Amino acid sequence: MRVLRRWCSLVAVICAVTSAGVAQSSHGSAALTSCGPAGASFRIKQTQASPAVSPETGTALVYFVAEDQGGFLTPTTLAGVDGQWVGATHGTSWFYFRVSPGEHHLCALANPDGNTLKALARFTAVAGGVYYFEAKDLTWSGPYEGWSDLTLQPLNSDEGQYLLSTEEFSLSEKR
């Protein structure tokens, strides 16, 4: 009887560890697949005119601001949500998209100086909510060396509205 109880306890522990690993794995895979399919290409047009938008009933509004910090080449930054590309910017500019309420995985993908960079963020949207995210390309190129990094951070509404007022709006269309 004692051996049977120990065996059952061991099986229970193995099941608990395995299920925790599966839960972690499925959550981790959502983050890894937050970008859209490989090989995406966008036609991008920038304009000074910024559209007046507000969340539609039952959705949240997300502003995506890309900030180019002065690398050798001006990068195109793609934004993906939950495995689908939603738009792109070129250089320092912004665009917006809508999401349904719930948890979402956001991806920023840039290719400055031929070096693919990716940054990820997770957020929970509420219907009627407005969210701001900044993808910042931190690329430095020197005469003999250089480095690149891409960050993706949420912004508060003051920071977000300020950047929207000072940067160009990007109209992007998937090719």
C-alpha positions in Angstrom: 0.0 0.0 0.0 2.8 2.4 0.9 4.5 1.6 -2.4 1.3 2.3 -4.3 0.9 5.7 -2.5 4.5 6.7 -3.4 3.9 5.6 -7.0 0.7 7.7 -7.2 2.5 10.7 -5.7 5.3 10.3 -8.2 2.8 10.1 -11.1 0.9 13.2 -9.8 4.2 15.2 -9.6 5.1 14.2 -13.1 1.7 15.1 -14.4 1.8 18.5 -12.7 5.3 19.3 -14.0 4.4 18.2 -17.5 1.1 20.2 -17.6 3.0 23.3 -16.4 5.5 22.8 -19.1 2.8 22.5 -21.7 1.0 25.6 -20.5 4.3 27.5 -20.5 5.1 26.1 -24.0 1.8 27.1 -25.5 2.0 30.6 -24.0 5.6 30.9 -25.2 4.7 29.8 -28.7 2.0 32.5 -28.9 4.7 35.1 -28.3 7.1 33.5 -30.8 4.4 33.5 -33.5 3.2 37.1 -32.8 4.8 38.3 -36.1 3.2 37.6 -39.4 4.4 35.2 -42.1 8.0 35.5 -43.4 8.6 37.5 -46.5 6.0 40.1 -46.0 6.3 43.3 -48.0 4.5 46.7 -47.7 4.1 49.7 -49.8 4.5 52.7 -47.5 3.5 56.3 -48.0 4.1 59.0 -45.3 2.0 62.1 -44.8 1.9 65.0 -42.4 -1.9 64.8 -42.1 -2.9 62.6 -39.2 -6.3 61.1 -39.2 -8.7 61.6 -36.4 -9.6 58.2 -35.1 -11.3 56.7 -32.1 -12.0 53.1 -31.0 -15.0 51.5 -32.6 -17.6 49.9 -30.4 -16.2 46.6 -29.0 -12.6 47.2 -30.1 -9.5 48.9 -28.7 -7.2 51.2 -30.7 -3.4 50.6 -30.8 -1.0 53.2 -32.0 2.4 51.9 -33.3 5.2 54.5 -33.4 8.5 53.6 -34.9 11.5 55.7 -33.9 14.7 55.6 -36.0 17.7 56.5 -33.9 20.0 57.4 -36.8 21.5 54.2 -38.3 23.2 54.2 -41.6 20.0 53.2 -43.5 16.5 54.2 -42.6 14.7 51.0 -41.6 11.3 49.7 -42.5 9.6 48.4 -39.3 6.8 45.9 -39.6 4.2 45.4 -36.9 2.4 42.1 -36.3 -0.3 41.1 -33.8 -1.2 37.5 -33.0 0.5 36.1 -36.1 -0.8 38.6 -38.7 1.0 41.7 -40.1 -1.1 44.8 -39.4 1.1 47.5 -41.0 4.6 49.0 -41.4 6.5 52.3 -41.1 9.6 53.7 -42.8 11.9 55.7 -40.6 10.3 57.6 -37.8 6.6 57.5 -38.3 3.4 55.9 -36.9 0.1 54.2 -37.8 -2.8 52.6 -35.9 -4.9 49.5 -35.9 -7.8 48.0 -34.0 -7.9 44.8 -31.9 -10.6 42.9 -30.1 -10.6 42.9 -26.3 -8.3 40.3 -24.6 -4.7 39.3 -24.6 -2.6 40.1 -27.6 1.0 39.5 -28.7 2.7 42.4 -30.5 5.8 42.1 -32.7 8.1 44.7 -34.2 10.5 43.5 -37.0 13.1 45.8 -38.5 15.9 45.2 -40.9 18.4 48.0 -40.5 21.8 47.6 -42.2 20.8 44.1 -43.4 20.5 42.9 -39.8 17.0 41.5 -38.8 15.9 42.7 -35.4 12.8 41.6 -33.5 11.1 42.9 -30.4 8.0 41.5 -28.7 5.4 42.8 -26.2 2.2 41.4 -24.6 -0.8 43.4 -23.6 -4.4 43.0 -22.6 -6.8 45.2 -24.5 -10.1 46.5 -23.1 -13.0 47.5 -25.3 -12.7 51.3 -25.8 -9.1 51.4 -24.7 -6.3 53.3 -26.4 -2.8 51.9 -26.3 0.5 53.3 -27.5 3.7 51.3 -28.3 7.1 52.6 -29.5 9.5 50.4 -31.5 12.9 52.1 -31.2 15.7 51.2 -33.6 18.9 51.7 -31.7 21.5 51.3 -34.5 25.0 52.7 -34.4 27.5 52.3 -37.2 31.1 53.3 -36.8 33.9 53.2 -39.3 35.0 49.7 -38.2 32.1 48.3 -36.2 28.5 48.8 -35.3 25.6 47.4 -33.4 21.8 47.2 -33.6 19.0 46.7 -31.2 15.2 47.1 -31.4 13.1 47.7 -28.4 9.3 47.7 -28.1 7.8 49.5 -25.2 4.3 50.7 -24.1 4.0 54.5 -23.8 1.7 56.4 -21.6 -1.0 58.5 -23.3 1.0 61.8 -22.9 4.1 60.4 -24.5 2.1 58.7 -27.2 0.1 61.8 -28.2 3.2 63.9 -28.2 5.0 61.5 -30.6 1.9 61.3 -32.9 1.8 65.1 -33.1 5.5 65.4 -34.0 6.0 62.4 -36.4 4.6 61.5 -39.9 1.6 59.2 -40.4 2.4 56.0 -42.4 -0.2 54.6 -44.8 0.9 51.0 -45.5 -0.5 48.5 -47.8 0.5 44.8 -48.0 2.0 43.9 -51.4 
